[in-house]
Amino acid sequence: MRAMGIEMSDIADVPNDGWMGSRKRKAMLQQKDSERLRAAPGQSPLICSKEDTSVLAPQLTIDDLKQTKTYLKLVKKQQKDMCALKKKQAKAHVALQSSHCTQVDRTVAQHDKEKQALEKQLEKSIRKVSDNYSLEMSRDIEKQIKTLTSNHKSKVKEMVASHALEWAEMIKWHSAEEQTVREQHVIQQCETLRKLLLMEHEKQTQQLSLLHERQNKDMRTNQAKTSMESSKAISQDKSIKNKAERERRVRELNSTNTRKFLTERKRLAMKQSKESEQHQAAQREQLERLEKHNEELLNSCYAKSQCQGQRDGREERTER
């Protein structure tokens, strides 16, 4: 047996018809297969049939990765972070508007107060127009009122321009802050997608390795069974008259089985090697497709950032 590459461990897996009935043997084999399938609860079976080639050329798209729990959890967290940022910015908008309104109201109130005081003085002077001094004072007060009004208009104009500039700077800052967060989110999404794909590739490679191990074990078991059955047939052959003839038949059988078994193992090794190459090629293609998708996504995000910066520059001149 050892000369044909058959170990005792392979023979141990071969059922013995002499002590086990066919029905009982079939039940035990079915139970053994069932236990193997239940060995990894919550996972897809690792052993595939001949018709099942999904493990050899797995179909895994970017949309599949985006539907995973890990990716959906990341997107949900990013949406929550963006909402928090927008709320903070909205609060800053209200605070700045309130500050600007307060400054304008105080300036207007101060101007009205000073103007009313001058107008009262003017009324008193008008009542005393009998002398030249009162007339000169009235003219001086009127001049002060005009100067006060002119200064007030200039002051309000400067204040509004300052407020508009401050508002535009805040909008620009908030826009840049928001765009930075978006870029970070896109980078996180790309990194997560790549990590998920590599994890899936590792699982698929493990599944293929287990499939090949199962195929090799089944082949050795079948070869050991064939060898034992052939040897048994020779030992029970009544037509063989002497020991020398029996030994000659055994040597011929061993030689034939050795060539046959080696051919089967070589054929299976070539088949598995081809499957591994196809598997690796499919994974490389998926990774290249994902890398291209991530690159396009990042380029689109950066392009939007540049357009937003140009738009903010134009809006600075027209804001408020």
Beta strands, then each sheet from edge to edge (+ up, - down):
end
